[in-house]
Amino acid sequence: MAESTPPPGAVTRPSQSPIDAPAIELRGVDKAYGTRRASREVVKGCSFCVDAGSFTVMIGPSGAGKSTLVRLVAGFEKPTRGEILVNGRPVVGPGRDRQVVFQETALFPWMTTRENVAYGPRARGEYTPETQRLGERLIERVGLGRFETKYPSQLSGGMQRRAELARAMVNRPTVMILDEPFRGLDAMTKKLMLEYYAALSRESQRTNLFVTTDVDEAIFLADRLLVMRHIPTSVRAAIDVDLPHPRKLTGLVAHDRANDLKRHVLSLLHEEAARSFAAGGNAADFVAAYRLRAASGSLSGQTLEDV
């Protein structure tokens, strides 16, 4: 649980082969926008690794640059400096080995659930009978078998999220990148989606890089937690979440170890939120989350000033 600067595993040995390499590796990544005179650094000196088959969660202040890192790992943008590798190979652009699920729905409104799930393979000319069967199994697996002929407007928010997960997984990615995919859902639907995706992830054994601003969500999902600094972002701390699986959100409320981890993470986030406020940023979500948890008594009487 100790802070790491840089985080453990940030450097890969030169002799490492792609087979032995981490699923995701960032080496001293910088990202700046604008011209030289008006340049703005969003990411600076960011290094971390995500082990194959693990569930790594990235959490940090709003506007810290987490979504920029998502776009860099996905290959939608290129770093200003540094190197990003996926499965031991440099990222030079988007690839089928990585699938991204964003906050906003990406389902085509004129397509049914079945058509949306099949879109990727069809667009590549790879819609084989085997791919069709896989799509059908995934639709069943995400609980949408009775809704495969429905359009997105006929699905609830949680159903749309499940359809997007199926659409991503039909491409058989080795890495799933999820940028606050359940944000905006009501509390009950979000709880069900978190527990559902956690079970689905363990079953598939894919590598996950999951971005959130919700501490409870992060602790529930993560094998490893990356706490990010205020912009320009880098890894403030890498924390192993040593809680047994399977987990239940309700079971973590009174779990001593889970609450120890939450206190530690919230204390780091509060420091980064304070930096964000001092620099004119927006980190009110973390302060609000801390006050809510303190009011519930799960922080053992600590106040915001204690962290």
N, C-alpha and C positions, 0 to 999 in steps of 0.2 A: 504494500500500500504506500510505500515511500515514493516521494517525488523522484523523477528521473529527468536529467538534463544532459544529453538527449535521452529519450526513453530507451529502455533496454531493447536490444535488437535493431537499433537504428542503422547499424553498419553491417553490411554483408561481407563475409570473407571473400577475397578475390577468387578463391578456388571453388566457390559454390556453384553448383550446376543448376540449370533451370528446374530440375526435378526436386532438388533440395531447397530451392529458394522459397521465401515467403510468398503468399498469394499476392500481396500488395506490398510494395516498398517505395517510400519516398526518401530521396537523398538530397538534403539541403535545398529544398524547393522554395523559390521565390516567385511571386506573381505580382506584377504591377500593371496598372492601367493608365492610359493617357500618354502625352508626350513627355519628353525629358523635363521640360520646365514645369509641367503641371502633372507630373507622375504621382500616383497614389499607390503605395504598397499595401496589398491586402494580405499576402502570405509572405513570410520572411524566415528563411532558414528552417523550414519545416521538414523534419525527418521522423518517420515511424515505420513500423512493419505490422502487417496483419497476417497471422499464421493461417495456412490453408485449413479450411473446415471450421474455423473459429467464428465467433460472433463478437465483433468489435464495434463498440458504440462510441461515437464522437459527440461530445457535449461542450458547449461554450456559450458566451454571451451572444445575444441576437446581433447580427451584423458583424460578427467576428471574422467571417471568411469561410465558414464551414461549407456553404453551398459552392463557393469558388473551388474548394478542394474536391468536392464531388465532381464538378465539371472537368477538373484537371485529371482526376483518376479515370473518369469515363472517356477522356480523350476528346471532349468537345472543345477544350481550350488547351493551349500549350503553356508550360511554365516559362517565366522570363529567364530563370536560371535553375539549375539542378536537374534531377532525373527522376522519373517515375517508372517503375517496373511492375508488371503484372505477370505472375507465373514465371518470373525470371527474365522477361523480355521487355524492352523499352516500349512505353506507350507512345505511339506516333499518331493516333487518331482513335475514333470509336471502333469497337470490336465486338464480335458476337460472344466473346468470353466474358463480357461485362454487360449487365442489364441494369438500367436505372429506373427506379420508381420515385417520382417526384410528389410534392404536396398536391399539386393540381391534377385533376383527372386528365388522362391522355387518351381516353377511349373515344373512338370516332362515333359521333352521335347517330350517324346514318347506318351503322353496322350493328348487327345483333351481337350478343355475347359470344356465340360460336364464331362469328366472322371476325370480331375483334381479336379473339385469342389466336386465330389462324393467320392474322395479318402478316406477321413477320415472315414465316415460312413461305406464304404465298408471294409476298413481294420479292423474295429471293429466288422464286421458282423452285422451291424445295418442298412443296406441299405433297408429300408422298403418303401412301396409305398408313405407313408407320407413324408419320407426323400427325395425321388425322386422328389415329387412335390415341396418341399421346395427348393431344389437345382435348379429346373427349374425356380421358381419364383425369386430366387436371381440372376440367370443369366440374366433374363429379367430386374430385378431391377437395375442391374449395367450396363445395356445397351449393353449386349453382346448376345442378343437373336439370332442375325444373324451370330454369330461367334462361336456357341457352338460346332461345328464340326471342328473348326480350331485348329491347333497346336500352341504352344507358339511362334515358329519362324514365324508364319503367323500373329501374333498380334503386335501392336505397344507397346511401353513401357507403355503408359497409360492404354491400354487394359489389359496388363499383370498384372498391379497393381490392376485393378478392378476384374480380375479373382481371384487374391489372396485374396482380401477382401471377395468375395463370398465364396471361399473355407474355409476361417476362420469362417465366420458367419453361414455356414451350420451346424457347430457343436454346435450351440446355446450357445456360451460362455456368461458368465455374465460379463467378463472383456476382453477387447481388449487391447493388449500391442503392440504399433507400434514404431519401432526404425528407425527413419528417412526414412519412407517408400517411400517418393516421391523425395528423393535425386537423382540427376542425370537426372531427367526429364527436358525437355526444359521448358522455363519460362511459355509459354502459357499452355502447358499440365499440369504443376505443379499447376498453378492457377485454372484450371478447376477441377483437382483432389481434391484440398483443399476445394473448394466450394462444390463439389459433396460429399466428405466424411463428411463434416460438416453437410449437410442436412440429409445424411443417418444416422449419429450418433444421431441427434435430433429425428429422426423418430423411431429408435430402442430403444432409452433410455438406451443403454448399458453404462457401465463404461469404460472410456478410459484413458489410461496412454500413452501419446504420447511424444516421444523424438525428439528433433530437435536442430539444431545450428542456425536456421534462426529466427531472432527476429520478423519480420513481420508475418511469419507463426505462431509463438507462440502466438502473440497478437490476431491474427485472430481467432484461434481455441479455446483458453483457457477460461474456467471458472475460473481456478486457475492456477497460474504459479509458478513453483518451480525453482528458480535460484540456480544452484549448484556451490559449491566451486571447486577450483583447487584441483587436486589429492593430498592426499586422499579425496574423495568427501564426502560432506554432504550438507544439505540444507543451503544455504546462506540467502535466503529470500523466503517467501511464499506470493504471491501477488494475490489478487482477481482482476480479469479483469472484471470490472463492465460496460461492453459495451453491448448494447441491441442486441438481436438476432431477425431475421437472420442478419448476417453480410455479407458485400461484401468487397473484398480486395480493390477494387478501392475506395470505400467509406471511408476507414480508412486513406487514404493518407492525407486528409485535415481535419481529425477529431481531434479536440483539445485534447480530453481526451485520444485518442489512441496515439497521439504523446507525451503526458505527460508520459504515461506508457512506451513508447519506450525509451524516454530519461532516465527514471529511471532504466529500465532494462539494457540498454546499459552502463550506468555508473557503475553498479554493475559488468557487464561482463568485462568491461575494466579493473577494478581492479583485477579480477580473471585472465584475460589474462596476465596482467603484472606479476602476481605471476607465471603463467605458463612459461612465457619467462625467468624470473629470475631463474627458476628451470630447464631450458633447455627444456621446453615443446613446444607444437605447438598450438598456439591460434591465428594464423594470420587471421583466418576467421572472428573473431569478430572485430578486428581492421579494416580489410577491409570493413566490413559491416558498421562500424561507419563512416569511411571516405566517403563511398558512400552516406550515408544518410546526412552527413554534407554538402557534395558537392551539394546535391539536394535542400538544404535550409530548409529541414523539421525539422531541429534541432535548428531553430531560431538563426543561426549564431554561435552556440557553436563550439569550436574546441576540438580536442581529448584531449588537456591538460586541458580543463575546467571540465572534469568529474573525 
